[in-house]
Each structure stands twice: as C-alpha cells, then as structure tokens.
Amino acid sequence: MIPQETEEMLLSLIENELSSLHNHYLQRAKAVAHEINPRLTDEDLLNPDNFPDIMQDPRYTYADGLAAGILSAKMAIKAAIYSGSKD
C-alpha cells in the first residue's frame, strides 16, 4: 500500500499527462477538419455529424475518438482523486 499523499500526487501527474494527450488529439482532429473545410469553427466541430465530409475521413474520426477516450480516462482519474480526498 502506498501512502495517500503519494497516491494523490501520482493521480495528479497522470491527470496532467492525460490533459496534454487530450489536447494533442483534439488539436489534431481540428487540424484534419480544417484541411477538409477551412471555414469550420470550433463551434461547428462540437457537432461534426453535421459535416459528412469530416466524418468520412478516418484521420478525423481516429483523432476525435482518441480525444474522447482520453477525456473519459481523465474524468475517471479526477473521480479517483476526488473520492480519495473525502477519506
């Protein structure tokens, strides 16, 4: 068993790394989307299903899917940090 303080520090480091990865893949998805349609705004990309040409590009769906999965992992880490701080 590792000390609570060490566990919280490790979880925080993991959360920070996941944030960096999430941002990287989010930016990658945006770059691909803008290659296809340079007029798209960040708001447009909140609903990429409205743009079939974007959704048909496997580079976009891959980067967007990774960003979503990493965000899920980050939320799980945040939950672990929060639940650990209540003890």
Stockholm file with secondary structure:
# STOCKHOLM 1.0

chainA/1-87         MIPQETEEMLLSLIENELSSLHNHYLQRAKAVAHEINPRLTDEDLLNPDNFPDIMQDPRYTYADGLAAGILSAKMAIKAAIYSGSKD
#=GR chainA/1-87 SS CCCHHHHHHHHHHHHHHHHHHHHHHHHHHHHHHHHHCTTCCTTGGGSGGGCHHHHTCHHHHHHHHHHHHHHHHHHHHHHHHHHHHTC
#=GC SS_cons        CCCHHHHHHHHHHHHHHHHHHHHHHHHHHHHHHHHHCTTCCTTGGGSGGGCHHHHTCHHHHHHHHHHHHHHHHHHHHHHHHHHHHTC
//
